[in-house]
Amino acid sequence: MSGPVESTLLDELASAILHPLTDLETMTTIRSATGAIAALFMSASLAAAQRPTPPTRDPHTPGYVTATELPDGAVPSPEANGNFIIGPTHAPAPEMAVKEDVPHGAVHLFTMSSADSRIYPGIARDSGTFGTPDPNDPAKLVVTTSRPHPYTRRVAVYVPQQYVAGTAAPFIVGQDGPDSLLFVALDNLIAQKRVPPMIAISIGNGSGDAQGSERGLEYDTMSGRYAEFVETEVLPLVEKQFGVRLSRDPDARATMGCSSGAAAAFSMAWYHPEWYHRVLSYSGTFVNQQWPPSAETPHGAWEYHERLIPNASRRPLRIWMHVGDRDLYNPNVMRDEMHDWVVANERMASVLAAKEYPYQFVFARGSGHCDRGVKQQTLPEALEWLWKGYKVGVGQSPTFNVGDRLRITAPALGASPRLARVVTASSDTLVVRPADAGDFTVAVPLADVSRIEVPAGHRPRKKRFALIGLAAGSVVGALVGAASYTDPCVDNEAACAGWFYETRQSDAVGGAFGGGILGAIGGAVLGQLWQGETWTALPLRRIGRVRLAPLARGLASRESPTRVGLRVSLR
């Protein structure tokens, strides 16, 4: 619906002001967000005029889950599971204020185009159109005005100051980005060591809303397709462009959103639990909004609480959910008894409890759909609850995947650092294959390791190559300048001696000057193109015992196929 998209654009405008972007990025963000907000307010006003006002629901309605009612202004403890009711006063949590005395993460922006996407080439529904219910099946919406259409999406990447270059970081993926509220909350929570230092990847949608739109196709489709888009098209770009490593451990990965973005977050974890274990949902669209329809899930995301969760074995998921007492109710022309957001989220809480999932469900009084005030009140507690069970702190162990390149200094490998790839490990020994040793492997006792370095990206060598070019160009220019001089005094050398040698010297100096400038420019260009790899040393206090754990299913190792499925973690 238009609510979450409008909120996202406001967040994007705030993000441009509150976070460290370049001047060009800031101005671009402000211009695009301001224009989009103006247009959106017009469309939102039209939609509001056509959409019925949702009734206020009582959290104690028969059939709703039994919940603990908290004092007005209070939020649940991050230590508690279950169902809670919060009052109508939604003051922002202290952690939602920008504070100068905490480290601020860097926020980077980039744009993705539909032309570059293999999974989502782009669609759009014609402006001013929607669809009509199928007369033979009210659960189906017939949309005839959706057609191919290009799009661009903006992606914001938050990297905390506490991130250690070269280590595999936990991260959270957010839908309908950029999300400045998330970045502010992370600044403060990471500083207080209430959540791990994590990277946040806030992905804009592909435009539009609901059935027949690109956003609807991405978020409301009941499959793992959106997760696969993120995994194969977004995350590799993040790692490449910003020199970070993202963890492949599903317990170190979270996903969040509001409305259809929340349904997408849940689908990412449900269909790919080998990639994501943690889900945060505001006003989740667990209703019948999938388009095109699917014979496997004819009721869209309503199927989660109707059939999928009750009938499936429990997945290793941890879920935080919110719904407002004035959340959406039959907001469009469909009247299929599967478009009440409060009932949908209440049913989700009920089936999660029955299957003994770890979850926290917050029913907010005085709250609308994707309520910004509720998010500002609850997001810090929600994030802290979501990451319970995950080690917190900068000194946390790095994770190495089988096949990763390391530079190791240890007696077993010689006196100098040696380049090697991870093969496997025992409880106290790292087994590696040195780059210069063919197929031979070496067992390295961790107790003997004096230094481990990991790749930290590539850095231009402009200065070094410019200096080399300056020196080489000066020498060559001087020689060429002197050698190319034609002597006009060949028949009277004695008379022209002074002038001859002064001129020859002047030509050599001029050649050296010109050659030096050209050499420096050429060297700088070459240094920019030929970037050097940089390495970061891991603190020795983080090198201890070694454990093996299964790799995320579907992610191939760079090593031999017989070794797929191992991940080495030093701690």
C-alpha positions as CSV (number, residue, x, y, z in Angstrom):
1,M,0.0,0.0,0.0
2,S,1.1,3.6,-0.3
3,G,1.8,4.1,3.4
4,P,5.1,2.2,3.6
5,V,6.4,3.7,0.4
6,E,5.6,7.2,1.6
7,S,7.4,6.5,4.9
8,T,10.4,5.1,3.0
9,L,10.8,8.3,0.9
10,L,10.7,10.4,4.1
11,D,13.3,8.2,5.6
12,E,15.4,8.6,2.4
13,L,15.2,12.4,2.6
14,A,16.2,12.3,6.3
15,S,19.0,9.9,5.5
16,A,20.5,12.3,3.0
17,I,20.7,14.9,5.8
18,L,21.7,12.8,8.8
19,H,24.3,10.5,7.3
20,P,27.7,11.0,5.7
21,L,27.1,10.9,1.9
22,T,29.0,12.9,-0.7
23,D,27.6,16.3,-1.6
24,L,26.5,14.9,-5.0
25,E,24.8,12.0,-3.5
26,T,23.1,14.2,-0.9
27,M,21.7,16.6,-3.5
28,T,20.6,13.8,-5.8
29,T,18.8,12.1,-2.9
30,I,17.1,15.3,-1.7
31,R,15.9,16.2,-5.3
32,S,14.6,12.7,-6.1
33,A,13.1,12.1,-2.7
34,T,11.4,15.6,-2.5
35,G,9.9,15.2,-6.0
36,A,8.7,11.7,-5.3
37,I,7.2,12.7,-1.9
38,A,5.2,15.5,-3.6
39,A,3.8,13.1,-6.2
40,L,3.2,10.5,-3.5
41,F,1.2,12.7,-1.3
42,M,-1.1,13.4,-4.2
43,S,-1.6,9.7,-4.9
44,A,-1.9,8.9,-1.2
45,S,-4.6,11.5,-0.8
46,L,-6.5,10.0,-3.7
47,A,-6.1,6.5,-2.3
48,A,-7.2,7.6,1.2
49,A,-10.3,9.1,-0.3
50,Q,-11.1,5.7,-2.0
51,R,-10.0,3.5,0.9
52,P,-12.4,2.8,3.8
53,T,-11.1,3.9,7.2
54,P,-10.0,0.8,9.1
55,P,-12.0,0.1,12.3
56,T,-10.2,0.1,15.6
57,R,-9.8,-3.5,16.8
58,D,-9.7,-4.6,20.4
59,P,-6.7,-6.8,21.2
60,H,-8.9,-8.8,23.6
61,T,-11.3,-9.8,20.8
62,P,-12.3,-13.5,21.0
63,G,-10.1,-15.6,18.8
64,Y,-7.1,-13.2,19.1
65,V,-4.0,-14.5,21.0
66,T,-3.8,-14.0,24.7
67,A,-1.4,-11.2,25.3
68,T,0.3,-9.3,28.2
69,E,-0.9,-5.7,28.4
70,L,1.9,-3.3,29.2
71,P,1.7,0.2,30.8
72,D,1.2,3.0,28.3
73,G,4.6,4.0,26.9
74,A,6.3,0.7,27.8
75,V,7.7,-1.9,25.4
76,P,8.4,-5.6,25.9
77,S,11.7,-6.7,27.3
78,P,14.2,-8.0,24.8
79,E,14.5,-11.1,27.0
80,A,10.8,-12.0,26.6
81,N,9.0,-14.1,24.0
82,G,5.3,-14.2,23.4
83,N,2.4,-11.7,22.8
84,F,2.3,-8.1,24.1
85,I,0.0,-5.1,23.9
86,I,1.5,-1.6,24.1
87,G,-0.5,1.6,24.8
88,P,-1.4,4.4,22.4
89,T,1.5,6.7,23.4
90,H,4.4,6.2,21.1
91,A,7.3,8.4,22.1
92,P,10.6,7.7,20.2
93,A,13.1,5.5,22.1
94,P,16.3,7.3,23.2
95,E,18.2,5.2,20.8
96,M,16.4,6.8,17.9
97,A,18.1,10.1,18.4
98,V,21.3,11.0,16.5
99,K,24.0,11.3,19.1
100,E,27.4,13.0,18.6
101,D,29.2,10.9,21.2
102,V,28.8,7.5,19.5
103,P,30.6,6.2,16.4
104,H,28.5,6.9,13.2
105,G,28.5,4.3,10.5
106,A,29.1,5.3,6.9
107,V,26.2,5.2,4.5
108,H,26.9,4.5,0.8
109,L,24.4,4.7,-2.0
110,F,24.3,3.1,-5.4
111,T,21.6,2.5,-8.1
112,M,20.6,-0.7,-9.8
113,S,18.8,-0.9,-13.1
114,S,16.2,-3.4,-14.4
115,A,18.4,-3.7,-17.5
116,D,21.1,-5.4,-15.4
117,S,18.7,-7.8,-13.6
118,R,18.4,-11.4,-14.7
119,I,15.6,-12.1,-12.2
120,Y,13.5,-8.9,-12.4
121,P,13.5,-7.3,-15.8
122,G,10.7,-5.0,-14.7
123,I,6.9,-4.6,-14.9
124,A,4.4,-1.8,-14.0
125,R,0.6,-1.4,-13.8
126,D,-0.9,1.4,-15.9
127,S,-1.4,4.5,-13.9
128,G,-5.0,4.9,-12.5
129,T,-5.8,1.2,-12.9
130,F,-6.0,-1.7,-10.5
131,G,-7.9,-4.9,-11.3
132,T,-11.3,-6.7,-10.8
133,P,-12.1,-9.7,-8.7
134,D,-12.6,-12.9,-10.7
135,P,-16.4,-13.5,-10.8
136,N,-15.8,-17.3,-10.5
137,D,-13.2,-17.0,-7.6
138,P,-13.2,-13.9,-5.3
139,A,-9.8,-14.9,-4.1
140,K,-8.3,-14.0,-7.5
141,L,-7.8,-10.5,-8.9
142,V,-7.8,-10.1,-12.7
143,V,-5.2,-7.5,-13.7
144,T,-5.1,-6.7,-17.4
145,T,-3.1,-3.5,-17.3
146,S,0.3,-4.8,-16.1
147,R,3.1,-4.8,-18.7
148,P,6.9,-4.8,-19.0
149,H,8.4,-1.6,-17.8
150,P,12.0,-0.6,-16.8
151,Y,12.9,0.7,-13.3
152,T,15.8,1.8,-11.2
153,R,16.2,1.1,-7.5
154,R,18.4,2.8,-4.9
155,V,20.4,0.7,-2.4
156,A,21.9,2.1,0.8
157,V,24.7,0.3,2.6
158,Y,25.4,1.1,6.2
159,V,28.9,0.0,7.4
160,P,29.5,0.6,11.2
161,Q,32.8,2.2,12.3
162,Q,33.4,-1.0,14.4
163,Y,33.5,-3.2,11.3
164,V,36.9,-5.0,11.0
165,A,38.0,-5.0,7.4
166,G,38.4,-8.4,5.9
167,T,36.1,-10.2,8.4
168,A,32.8,-11.7,7.5
169,A,30.2,-9.4,9.1
170,P,26.6,-10.2,10.2
171,F,24.1,-8.1,8.3
172,I,20.4,-7.2,8.0
173,V,18.6,-6.7,4.7
174,G,15.7,-4.2,4.7
175,Q,13.0,-3.7,2.1
176,D,11.6,-0.4,0.9
177,G,14.9,1.4,1.6
178,P,16.8,3.5,2.2
179,D,15.8,3.4,5.9
180,S,17.5,6.2,8.0
181,L,15.7,5.1,11.2
182,L,17.5,1.7,11.0
183,F,20.9,3.4,10.6
184,V,20.4,5.7,13.6
185,A,19.2,2.8,15.8
186,L,22.2,0.7,14.8
187,D,24.7,3.5,15.5
188,N,23.4,3.6,19.1
189,L,22.8,-0.1,19.7
190,I,26.2,-1.1,18.4
191,A,27.9,1.5,20.5
192,Q,26.0,0.1,23.6
193,K,27.0,-3.5,22.6
194,R,23.3,-4.5,22.5
195,V,23.6,-5.9,18.9
196,P,26.7,-7.1,17.0
197,P,28.5,-4.6,14.7
198,M,26.5,-5.4,11.6
199,I,26.2,-4.1,8.1
200,A,22.7,-3.0,6.9
201,I,21.7,-3.2,3.3
202,S,18.5,-1.2,2.7
203,I,17.1,-2.0,-0.8
204,G,14.6,0.1,-2.6
205,N,11.7,-1.6,-4.3
206,G,11.2,-1.7,-8.1
207,S,8.4,0.8,-8.0
208,G,4.6,0.7,-7.8
209,D,2.5,-1.2,-5.3
210,A,0.3,-4.3,-5.0
211,Q,-0.9,-6.6,-7.7
212,G,0.5,-5.9,-11.2
213,S,3.4,-3.8,-10.0
214,E,7.1,-4.5,-9.7
215,R,7.0,-4.0,-5.9
216,G,4.1,-6.4,-5.7
217,L,5.8,-9.0,-7.8
218,E,9.0,-8.8,-5.7
219,Y,7.4,-8.7,-2.3
220,D,4.1,-10.6,-2.5
221,T,5.1,-13.6,-4.6
222,M,5.2,-16.8,-2.5
223,S,8.6,-18.2,-3.5
224,G,12.3,-17.7,-2.8
225,R,12.8,-15.6,-5.9
226,Y,13.3,-12.3,-4.1
227,A,15.8,-13.9,-1.7
228,E,17.6,-15.3,-4.7
229,F,17.7,-11.8,-6.3
230,V,19.2,-10.4,-3.2
231,E,21.7,-13.2,-2.9
232,T,22.9,-13.2,-6.5
233,E,22.5,-9.6,-7.7
234,V,22.6,-7.3,-4.6
235,L,25.0,-8.8,-2.1
236,P,27.9,-9.4,-4.6
237,L,27.7,-5.8,-5.6
238,V,27.8,-4.7,-2.0
239,E,30.9,-6.7,-1.3
240,K,32.6,-5.6,-4.5
241,Q,31.9,-1.9,-4.3
242,F,32.5,-1.3,-0.6
243,G,35.2,-3.8,0.3
244,V,33.2,-5.7,2.9
245,R,32.7,-9.4,3.5
246,L,29.2,-10.6,4.3
247,S,28.7,-13.6,6.5
248,R,27.3,-16.8,5.0
249,D,26.1,-18.0,8.4
250,P,22.3,-17.9,8.3
251,D,22.3,-17.1,12.1
252,A,24.3,-14.0,11.2
253,R,21.7,-12.8,8.7
254,A,18.5,-10.9,9.4
255,T,15.8,-9.4,7.1
256,M,13.1,-6.8,7.8
257,G,10.3,-4.8,6.3
258,C,6.9,-3.3,6.7
259,S,3.7,-4.2,4.9
260,S,4.5,-6.2,1.8
261,G,8.2,-5.6,2.6
262,A,7.6,-7.6,5.8
263,A,5.9,-10.4,3.9
264,A,9.0,-10.5,1.6
265,A,11.3,-10.6,4.6
266,F,9.4,-13.6,6.0
267,S,9.5,-15.3,2.6
268,M,13.2,-14.8,2.3
269,A,13.7,-16.8,5.5
270,W,10.9,-19.3,5.0
271,Y,12.0,-20.4,1.5
272,H,15.7,-20.0,2.2
273,P,16.3,-20.9,5.9
274,E,19.9,-21.8,4.9
275,W,20.4,-18.1,4.2
276,Y,18.3,-16.3,6.9
277,H,17.2,-17.1,10.4
278,R,16.0,-13.7,11.7
279,V,12.9,-11.8,10.6
280,L,11.5,-8.4,11.7
281,S,8.0,-7.4,10.5
282,Y,5.9,-4.3,10.9
283,S,2.3,-4.6,9.7
284,G,3.1,-7.7,7.7
285,T,1.0,-8.3,4.6
286,F,0.2,-11.9,5.4
287,V,-2.9,-11.6,3.3
288,N,-4.0,-12.7,-0.2
289,Q,-2.1,-10.3,-2.4
290,Q,0.0,-12.5,-4.6
291,W,0.0,-11.8,-8.3
292,P,0.1,-13.6,-10.7
293,P,-1.8,-16.3,-8.8
294,S,-0.2,-19.6,-8.0
295,A,-1.9,-23.0,-7.9
296,E,0.5,-24.0,-5.1
297,T,-0.4,-21.1,-2.9
298,P,-3.7,-19.8,-4.2
299,H,-4.3,-17.6,-1.1
300,G,-0.9,-15.8,-1.3
301,A,0.7,-15.0,2.0
302,W,-2.5,-15.9,3.9
303,E,-1.3,-19.4,3.3
304,Y,1.5,-19.0,5.8
305,H,-0.9,-19.1,8.8
306,E,-3.6,-21.1,7.0
307,R,-1.5,-24.0,5.9
308,L,2.2,-23.7,5.4
309,I,3.5,-23.0,9.0
310,P,1.0,-25.4,10.7
311,N,1.8,-28.3,8.3
312,A,5.6,-27.9,8.0
313,S,8.3,-28.9,10.4
314,R,9.7,-26.0,12.5
315,R,12.4,-24.0,10.7
316,P,15.3,-22.4,12.6
317,L,13.7,-19.0,12.5
318,R,13.4,-16.2,15.1
319,I,10.5,-13.7,14.3
320,W,9.5,-10.3,15.7
321,M,6.1,-8.9,14.5
322,H,4.0,-5.8,15.0
323,V,0.4,-4.9,14.0
324,G,-1.6,-1.8,14.8
325,D,-5.2,-1.7,16.1
326,R,-6.1,0.5,13.1
327,D,-4.1,-1.5,10.6
328,L,-5.5,-2.1,7.1
329,Y,-8.9,-3.7,6.5
330,N,-10.2,-4.5,3.0
331,P,-8.2,-1.6,1.5
332,N,-9.1,-2.6,-2.1
333,V,-11.9,-4.1,-4.2
334,M,-11.3,-7.7,-3.1
335,R,-13.8,-9.1,-0.6
336,D,-12.4,-12.6,0.0
337,E,-12.2,-12.5,3.9
338,M,-8.4,-12.5,3.5
339,H,-7.6,-8.8,3.6
340,D,-7.7,-8.0,7.3
341,W,-4.1,-7.2,8.4
342,V,-4.9,-7.5,12.1
343,V,-6.5,-10.9,11.8
344,A,-3.6,-12.1,9.6
345,N,-1.0,-11.1,12.1
346,E,-3.0,-12.5,15.0
347,R,-3.2,-15.8,13.2
348,M,0.5,-15.7,12.5
349,A,1.2,-15.3,16.2
350,S,-1.1,-18.2,17.0
351,V,0.5,-20.6,14.6
352,L,4.0,-19.6,15.6
353,A,3.2,-20.3,19.2
354,A,1.6,-23.6,18.3
355,K,4.8,-24.7,16.5
356,E,7.0,-23.4,19.4
357,Y,8.8,-20.8,17.4
358,P,10.8,-18.1,19.3
359,Y,8.8,-15.0,18.5
360,Q,7.7,-11.7,19.9
361,F,4.4,-10.2,18.8
362,V,3.5,-6.6,19.6
363,F,-0.1,-5.3,19.2
364,A,0.0,-1.5,19.3
365,R,-2.9,0.6,20.3
366,G,-3.3,3.9,18.6
367,S,-1.4,2.6,15.6
368,G,-2.0,2.6,11.9
369,H,-0.4,0.7,9.1
370,C,3.4,0.7,9.2
371,D,3.1,3.4,11.9
372,R,6.3,5.5,12.0
373,G,5.7,6.5,15.6
374,V,5.5,2.8,16.6
375,K,8.7,2.0,14.7
376,Q,10.6,4.8,16.5
377,Q,9.3,3.5,19.8
378,T,9.9,-0.2,19.3
379,L,12.8,-0.6,16.8
380,P,15.7,-0.6,19.3
381,E,14.0,-3.3,21.5
382,A,13.0,-5.2,18.4
383,L,16.5,-5.3,17.0
384,E,18.0,-6.3,20.4
385,W,15.4,-9.1,20.7
386,L,16.0,-10.2,17.2
387,W,19.8,-10.7,17.7
388,K,19.5,-12.5,21.0
389,G,21.6,-15.6,21.0
390,Y,24.2,-14.1,18.7
391,K,27.6,-13.1,20.2
392,V,27.9,-9.4,20.7
393,G,31.2,-7.5,20.6
394,V,34.0,-6.3,18.3
395,G,36.2,-9.2,19.5
396,Q,33.9,-11.8,17.9
397,S,35.5,-14.6,15.9
398,P,36.0,-14.1,12.2
399,T,34.5,-16.8,9.9
400,F,36.5,-18.3,7.1
401,N,34.9,-20.2,4.2
402,V,36.7,-23.2,2.7
403,G,38.8,-21.9,-0.1
404,D,39.4,-18.5,1.4
405,R,42.8,-16.9,0.8
406,L,44.9,-16.1,3.9
407,R,48.4,-14.9,4.6
408,I,49.7,-16.9,7.5
409,T,52.9,-16.6,9.5
410,A,53.7,-19.8,11.4
411,P,56.8,-22.1,11.8
412,A,55.1,-24.8,9.8
413,L,55.0,-22.5,6.8
414,G,58.4,-20.9,7.1
415,A,59.8,-17.7,8.6
416,S,57.9,-15.2,6.3
417,P,54.2,-14.8,5.7
418,R,52.8,-17.3,3.2
419,L,49.8,-17.2,1.0
420,A,47.5,-20.2,1.4
421,R,43.9,-21.3,1.0
422,V,41.8,-22.8,3.8
423,V,41.1,-26.5,3.3
424,T,39.7,-27.8,6.6
425,A,40.4,-28.0,10.3
426,S,40.4,-30.0,13.5
427,S,39.7,-28.6,16.9
428,D,43.1,-26.9,17.3
429,T,44.7,-27.0,13.8
430,L,44.0,-25.1,10.6
431,V,44.7,-27.1,7.4
432,V,45.8,-25.0,4.5
433,R,47.1,-25.4,0.9
434,P,50.0,-23.0,0.3
435,A,49.7,-21.2,-3.1
436,D,53.2,-22.3,-4.1
437,A,52.9,-25.9,-3.0
438,G,50.7,-27.5,-5.7
439,D,48.4,-30.1,-4.1
440,F,50.2,-30.4,-0.8
441,T,48.4,-29.3,2.4
442,V,50.0,-28.2,5.6
443,A,48.6,-28.6,9.1
444,V,49.2,-25.4,11.1
445,P,48.7,-25.6,14.9
446,L,46.8,-22.5,15.9
447,A,49.0,-22.1,19.0
448,D,52.0,-21.5,16.7
449,V,50.3,-18.9,14.5
450,S,51.9,-15.5,15.0
451,R,49.9,-13.6,12.3
452,I,46.9,-14.2,10.1
453,E,46.0,-11.6,7.4
454,V,42.8,-11.6,5.3
455,P,42.1,-9.7,2.0
456,A,40.7,-6.2,2.6
457,G,39.9,-5.2,-1.0
458,H,42.0,-3.4,-3.6
459,R,43.5,0.0,-3.5
460,P,44.6,2.2,-6.4
461,R,48.4,2.7,-6.6
462,K,48.2,6.2,-8.2
463,K,50.9,7.8,-6.0
464,R,53.5,5.1,-6.4
465,F,53.0,4.8,-10.2
466,A,52.9,8.6,-10.6
467,L,56.3,8.9,-8.9
468,I,57.7,6.1,-11.0
469,G,56.3,7.7,-14.1
470,L,57.7,11.1,-13.1
471,A,61.2,9.7,-12.6
472,A,61.2,7.6,-15.7
473,G,59.6,10.3,-17.9
474,S,62.2,12.9,-16.7
475,V,65.1,10.7,-17.6
476,V,63.7,9.6,-21.0
477,G,62.6,13.2,-21.8
478,A,66.1,14.5,-21.0
479,L,67.8,12.0,-23.2
480,V,65.4,12.4,-26.0
481,G,65.6,16.2,-25.8
482,A,69.4,16.1,-25.9
483,A,69.7,13.5,-28.6
484,S,67.2,15.1,-30.9
485,Y,69.0,18.4,-31.0
486,T,70.4,19.3,-34.5
487,D,73.7,21.3,-34.3
488,P,73.7,24.4,-36.5
489,C,77.4,25.1,-35.7
490,V,78.8,21.9,-37.1
491,D,81.2,24.0,-39.4
492,N,82.1,26.5,-36.7
493,E,82.0,24.7,-33.4
494,A,84.6,26.9,-31.7
495,A,82.6,30.1,-32.4
496,C,79.3,28.5,-31.3
497,A,80.5,26.5,-28.4
498,G,78.9,28.4,-25.6
499,W,75.6,28.8,-27.4
500,F,75.7,25.2,-28.5
501,Y,76.1,23.7,-25.1
502,E,73.6,26.1,-23.4
503,T,71.0,25.2,-26.0
504,R,71.7,21.5,-25.7
505,Q,71.3,21.8,-21.9
506,S,68.1,23.8,-22.3
507,D,66.6,21.1,-24.6
508,A,67.5,18.4,-22.1
509,V,65.8,20.3,-19.2
510,G,62.7,21.0,-21.3
511,G,62.6,17.3,-22.4
512,A,63.0,16.2,-18.8
513,F,60.2,18.6,-17.7
514,G,57.8,17.5,-20.4
515,G,58.6,13.8,-20.1
516,G,58.2,14.0,-16.3
517,I,54.7,15.5,-16.6
518,L,53.6,12.9,-19.2
519,G,55.2,10.1,-17.2
520,A,53.4,11.2,-14.0
521,I,50.1,11.4,-15.7
522,G,50.5,8.0,-17.4
523,G,51.7,6.5,-14.1
524,A,48.7,7.8,-12.2
525,V,46.3,6.4,-14.8
526,L,48.1,3.1,-14.8
527,G,48.0,3.0,-11.0
528,Q,44.3,3.7,-11.0
529,L,43.7,0.8,-13.4
530,W,46.1,-1.6,-11.8
531,Q,45.0,-1.7,-8.2
532,G,46.9,-3.5,-5.6
533,E,45.4,-5.9,-3.1
534,T,45.5,-4.9,0.6
535,W,45.5,-7.2,3.6
536,T,44.4,-6.7,7.2
537,A,45.9,-8.6,10.2
538,L,43.5,-10.2,12.6
539,P,44.1,-9.6,16.3
540,L,45.9,-12.6,17.8
541,R,43.5,-12.6,20.8
542,R,40.8,-13.7,18.3
543,I,42.7,-16.8,17.2
544,G,41.8,-19.8,19.3
545,R,40.1,-23.1,18.7
546,V,38.6,-24.1,15.4
547,R,35.1,-25.4,14.7
548,L,33.4,-26.7,11.6
549,A,29.9,-25.9,10.6
550,P,27.7,-26.6,7.5
551,L,27.9,-24.1,4.7
552,A,24.6,-22.5,3.6
553,R,22.9,-24.8,1.2
554,G,23.2,-23.6,-2.4
555,L,26.5,-21.7,-1.9
556,A,29.4,-23.5,-3.6
557,S,32.9,-23.6,-2.1
558,R,35.8,-22.5,-4.2
559,E,37.6,-25.7,-3.2
560,S,37.2,-29.3,-4.3
561,P,33.5,-30.4,-4.5
562,T,34.3,-33.1,-1.9
563,R,34.9,-30.3,0.6
564,V,31.7,-28.3,0.0
565,G,29.9,-27.9,3.3
566,L,32.7,-26.9,5.6
567,R,33.2,-23.5,7.1
568,V,36.1,-22.7,9.4
569,S,35.7,-20.3,12.3
570,L,38.5,-19.1,14.5
571,R,37.5,-17.9,17.9
